[in-house]
Amino acid sequence: MLYQRSSQLFVEAEKVIPGGVNSPVRAFKAVGGTPIFIKSAKGAYLTDEDGNRYIDYINSWGPMILGHAYEPVVKAIIDRTQLGTSFGTPTALETEIAALAISMVPNIDKIRFVNSGTEACMSAIRLARGFTKKDKIIKFAGCYHGHSDSFLIQAGSGASTFGTPNSPGVTSGTAKDTLLACYNDLNNVSELIAANPNEIAAIIVEPVPGNMGCIVPKAGFLHGLRKLCTENNILLIFDEVMTGFRLAKGGVQELYNIQADIVTFGKVIGGGLPVGAFAARAEIMNHLAPLGPVYQAGTLSGNPLAMAAGYAMLKAINEDAGLFQRLEEKTAYLENGIREALTEANLDHTINRVGSMISVHFDAEQVTDFQSAAKGDNARFKQFFHGLLQEGIYIAPSAYETWFITDALTYEDLDATIAAVRKVAASL
Ligand SMILES: *Cc1c(COP(=O)(O)O)cnc(C)c1O
């Protein structure tokens, strides 16, 4: 494939945008080469500025679960645009999407809409602190909750030591309130709680992590977190920005029958427009301004175009009784095909999958947390990524990302993908 126009566009972009991109992982730094500029997309396919076509496994990092330019969402946006694009006043549509989301997700009474997953998680933490009147939070190494200060904290040395910021600009004052735990390690969490008695406001977790590849929660881990939180007066925050409306209508709470205290959303909930949300039972949500003292606001929050897109998306998901079963079957088919191909080629690998989230790790050992995810053979991943790209298969340009499966994929697309994996694997 030729990327002349993409390369030229990247040169132009680098002059006026830091690194040429508005979000770092798009820059291909982890895999080398120059990023591809996409011109359009429809269903399961992307078309780039040079006219190359790809089967897409990024799907805007999750939102396009029903495929690109999904007709009901496109129509909802166009229709709504004619009526004005933003008012800064309440609209009927906000109540409609709130009621719909609450009807789909267990254990939430009220929801507030924001503009990104980052905002949702940042606000959820503030709310948890305001509600519990405690300051510290526990997060897990390798879990991503957006780019707000409290979450950009690297693995510390010992279980009870304070985290250190992993970005300049995050103060040590902020970092000291974020404690770092190891995913799938309940003992580690117990120790942190014991070392910080009555100081922890919340535990925030990607219940099924997708930002260190896909990680499968061990049996009892999430329920163990629930129990520890309840016993110690800590709020359990499920960051379902990736998993919400993807792994089940009601997200991981429904999938594993477990109750979180606060849930955050993003990605799918906006149908491809910038939307995030956080939700909880009324007792907690009533602490938010203007009802309560915890401040949170947004000029464009609940924007009519974004709400129209999100509503059309959630409605389509809600009314499609077979959706999650189809996604499960398609992704299982892909998983089996990839496994066969990598096994035939004698490549060490581990494939992790929950529903329509799947990741391929070039390591024979199980991948259960950030440490084991980081051990994968990155050089091999780079070759794999570029090999697939040449075959017209677009996966995320980082070994730490999951593939997002869309219902727009046909079995022919999946077969073509598996054939490409077989061809690339044989060349590694
Ligand atoms: C993508 C993501 C976020 C951040 O959402 P943005 O919309 O990119 O700000 C937060 N948490 C999880 C689990 C995510 O996958």
The ligand as an ORCA input file, in Angstrom:
! r2SCAN-3c Opt
* xyz 0 1
  C     -11.076      5.828     26.928
  C     -11.133      5.647     28.382
  C     -11.192      6.728     29.274
  C     -11.028      8.158     28.811
  O     -12.070      8.561     27.988
  P     -11.814      9.843     27.013
  O     -13.143     10.016     26.357
  O     -10.717      9.435     26.093
  O     -11.447     10.979     27.876
  C     -11.366      6.472     30.605
  N     -11.478      5.229     31.064
  C     -11.423      4.148     30.244
  C     -11.572      2.790     30.812
  C     -11.229      4.330     28.881
  O     -11.121      3.253     28.084
*
